[in-house]
């Protein structure tokens, strides 16, 4: 199907270390969608911010410019579309 995104990654039950998105354009926002049954948090270290990342959460961010991560969570299954 047609999409405005260059790629879609599916991340299943993986911690995501702090990183910058290599493929993203600095002038565009990336979309990350959280699915599953987990209780994870979404960290944006450049902003010293931690956000709730429950299933159903959608986060838009400048992934090429802001270091972001999802550390280990306590329970549940995590699926992320990024």
C-alpha positions, 0 to 999 in steps of 0.5 A: 500500500502507498505510504509516506514512510520509507520503511516500517520496522516491527520490534517484538520483545526487544529492549531498544538501546539509546540511538538515533534513527539513521534513515530518517530525515531531520526535517520530518517526524517519525511515528512509533506505535506501541502494541501488546500487554507491556508496562514499558517506558519511552526515554528521550535522553536529549530532553531528559524525559521519560514517557509512559509507553502503554499499548496504544501509545503513538509517539511522533519524534525527530528520531534522527535528532533526538536519542531515544530508547525503551529500556527493559520492562517488568511484565508483558509482551511488547510489539512496536511499529516504528 
